[in-house]
Each structure stands twice: as structure tokens, then as C-alpha cells.
Amino acid sequence: MTETKLREAICRTATSMFDRGLTHGSTGNISARLDRDGRHVGGDPPTKEAFLHLAMYRQRPGDGAVVHLHATHSVAVSVLADVEARDVLPPLTAYYVMRVGRLPLVPYHPPGDPALAGAVAKLTGECHALLLANHGPVVSGATLAAASDAIEELEATARVFLLTCRQPVRPLTPGEVRELRERLGRE
């Protein structure tokens, strides 16, 4: 995809996410990899959280896009005290398991803090989706569409989790999760 077409795709994606209430104001950011060295190749200066994107790209060399949102339900989950830091959301749906997988919680760092890159790098090698404590989700994907689909599934699952968190739930069993992961490995 050319730089111009990729820029247009990022704008369409951001507009769609804003229009559907997945982000508000000027929060969140989206990037796509054009240069393997992580150089800024043109246009406006990158976000103050560009280091977050670079940490994802360095640990996931096959990924071509990163999406970071301050989506309401995901942020709400990120502030809960009693979540499992190794995997914040339970496997409530098959689509969550297939598009997100495991969701570790990255310890809190202020927005724009370069130390966040190191914290992200420690977890990104094994997971393409992370939840930044008291901040929001960040997801990488092979393509912009894949990263966008995954972060939208994460937000939908966070909403379901919050709607049901005081109720008994029936997550997928470890066997069902294993079967989905094996199936994904074959596709």
C-alpha cells in the first residue's frame, strides 16, 4: 500500500472509531509501519506516545499497524483493582480469543512517559494486545484492519465484562480456548 493510501486508511479508521464512540476528543493514536527503522517519513509530527508504537513494532517485526485508544469500557477495566494482571479479561467469547488472545496489564506510567516503552516491550513479544493501567488498550496487527478489528473486539469484550462482572459468568473452558488457538494456528 502506498504512503498516501495508508494515510487515507488511517484517517478513515480514526474517523470511524470516533464516530462510533470508541474514542473521544483527540485521544488515542494510530500508526502504520512504512519504514523498518521506525523513522517518521512525513506529515505532522507523531504523537507524544510514538515510543509506545515503536516498542510494539520492535518486538513484533511482522506487524504493520498499531492502534491505541482511550475507549471507555477498556479504560474502566484498566482501573479495576482486582483483575488478573497476566490476562485481564476472561475468554468470554470465541471472537475475543481469536482476535485478542491474552491481554496482560501493563503497570501504570503517565501518558508520554518513555519508561512505558520498556514496560510494553517486556510483554509485547508474546502478546499483540496490552491494556495500559489507568490508560487504555494498545494493539498491533499484521495490517491496520487486523489491529482495528482486534481493538474493537477488546472494547466489546470489556463492555460485556463490565455488564456481567457482578453476575456469575460462563467463560470458555481451557479446552475450548485451546481448540480455538489450535484452529487459528492451522489457518
N, C-alpha and C positions, 0 to 999 in steps of 0.2 A: 504494500500500500504506500502511496506517495505521501510525503510530508503534508501536503495540502489536504488530501483526502482523510488522513489520520486526524489532522486538526479539526476538520469538519465533523468527523465521527465523535471526537471528544466533546465538541460543542453540543451536538445532538444528544449525546448521552447525558451530559450535565443538565441540559435544559429539561430533558425528560424526567430525570431524577428530581429536580427542583419542582417541576410542575405537578408531580405525583406526591410531593410532600416527603420525599426520602431525605432531603436536606433542606436547610433554611438559610436565608440571608446569603452570605458569601462563604459559608462554612464548607469544609471538605475540599478535596482536590483529586484530580485525575491526571495520570501521565501515561505516555506510551513510549516504548523504547525504540529509538531510531539509530542511536549510536551506542555501541557496545561499551564505550568508556564512560557513559553517563554524562557526556558533555551537553550543555544547553546549546541547541543548534539554531535557535532563532525565536523571534517573538518576544512577548513580555517576559520579564524575569520570572523564574519559577517561584513557587510558594516557599514560605519560610520552612516548610516541612519537606523540602525536596530530599533532604538526607534520609528521611523515612522511606521514600520511594527507592532511593539508591541502595539502601540496605536490603530491601526486598529483591531488587534486580541482581545484586551481587551474590546473594545466597540462592537465587533461583534463575540461573542463566537462560533457561528455556522460556521464561515468561516474558511477555511483551507488553503488559499493561498493569498498572496499579490503580486501585480506586480506594479512597479514604473518605468516609462520610462521618457526619455527626448525627446519624439517624436516631430519632427519638427512642425507639424501643431498644436498640443496641446500646445506646448510651445508658439507658435505665438499667439494663443488665450489668453494665460495666461498673456501676456504683454499688451494687449489692454486696453486702459483707460476706455472706456465706455461700459463695459459689466455688466450685472446684476449679482451681487455677489451671490445672493441666488440660481441662476440657470444660469450658464454661457452660455450654448448652448441652442438654441431653439429646440423644438421637430421636427426636420426636417424629420426624417424617423421613421417608426414603429420599426425597429430593434434597433435604438438608445433608444427609450422609453423602449423597452422590456429588453435590456441588460444593460443599464446605468441608466435610470430614470432621476433623478435630479443630477445636477453637481454644487455644491457650490464651490466658490473660497475661498481658504484659504489665509489669508493675508501673505505677504512676510516675510520670515525668511531666513537667509543664509543657504546654504546646511550644514548639520551636526549640526545645532543649536538645542539643546534639547528642547527649547521652542516650536519648531514646533510640538512636540508630543501633547502638551496641546491644541494647535490650532486645530490639527487634531481630537483629542478626542471630542472636542465640537461639531463637525459636523458629525462624523462618525456613531453615534448611529442611525441616521435617513437615512443616505446615504452610499452606499458602494463604491461610486466613488467620488473623490475630485480632484480639479485642484489647484495645489500649485502655487501661483502667482510668475511669473518670474522664473519658475522652471519646472513644468510638471505635468502629471497626476499620481495618485496613486489609485489603485482599488483593492478591496478584493472580494473574491468569495468563494462559498462553496468548490470549487475544483480549482486546477490550471487551468484546461481547461476553467472553467467559468470566472475566473479572466482574463485570457488571451483573451478570446472572447470579454469580456466587454471593455477592454482597447483598443483592436484593433477597435472595433466599435466606441469608443470615438474618436480615432485618425482619422478614416474615416469621421466621422461627423464634426470634427474640420476642416478637409480639405474642405469638402463641404461648411461649413460655410464661410471659408475664400474665397473660389472661388465665392461665391454668396453674400458676405456681402455688396457690393455696389449696389446690384440689389434687386428689390422687391422679397420677398420670400413668399411662402405659407406654413407656418408650419402647423402641425396637429392642429386641433381645440381642445379646452379644452374637449369637448365631446368625440372626438376620442381618446385623451390621457386617459381619464377616462375609456373608454371601454377597451382599451389595459390593463390598470392596473387591472381592474376587471377580465378580462380574465386570466391574469397572476396569480391572486390570486386563481383562480379555478383550475389551472393546477398543 
